[in-house]
Amino acid sequence: MTATQGRAAAGNGTPEGAADGNTPGRRPEADAPVAAPGTTNPETPDPAGAPSSAGGTAASEQAGGGDPAAGGGAARNDTVAAVVRQWQTVRPDLDTGPMEIIGRVNRCAALLQQAEDAPLRAVGLSRPEFDLLGALRRTGHELTPGELARETFSSGAAVTKRVKQLTERGLVERRGDTRDRRVAHLRLTDAGRDLVDGVMPEQLAYESAVLSALDGGSQGELADLLGELLSRLEGHLRTLRV
């Protein structure tokens, strides 16, 4: 993921509560990513890195890497590898390959969200509220509540509630439609724009530090693979149901 791509992941149109800050493909009003069956619940990750009761213990996590056959590569020592090993022990008939990817995506998203939300908490914002402000900032023009709901993958009721709170804080202002009194147009105030512009560099700096463990080529490859998966999920999710 490059810095430019990271910008889309930090308050720039990701679905609400998304663990990377703003990644499409989640249901409205979901508070945390949904883990693959039997994997660690990313909503409440253990600071020590130990999987939940369904996934095992920290001790088993350190016992060794995941099954190379399941992961398609070298042995791994992360939390999801421990979960996979445990499932392979009790249910060797199951194909746990999907957990190798989906479990790790969810786990990474949860851990990233924990740290990324720190700059938002410092200014008294929740992730969904910042997503809304970010959508107004990056589009550069007024949006209706319905358009904001689509931009942030939120429900209309949730957007209405957040707009009210942000309006009371002086970060968003409403303008009535001259032709239809039922329609409102929303835009950032100067204070709202300044707040978004102040927080964004902090989030991007954090993301750059996290991704520094990967070289530029690896980041590009990962971004391409995630982009391909995301496009598939956004466009064909219904066809994948069995």
Buried (B, 14 or more C-beta within 10 A) or exposed (E): BEEEBBBBBBBBBBBBBBBBBBBBBBEBBBEBBBBBEBBBBBBEBBEEBBBBEBBBBEEBBEEEBBBEEBBEEEEBEBBBBBBBBBBBEEEEEEEBBEBBBBBBBBBBBBBBBEEBBEBBEEEEBBBBBBBBBBBBBBBEEBBBBEBBBBBBBBBEEBBBBBBEBBBEBEBBBEEEEEEEEEEBBBBBBEEBBEBBEEBBEBBBBBBBEBBEEEEEEEBBEBBEEBEEBEEEEEEEEEEEEE
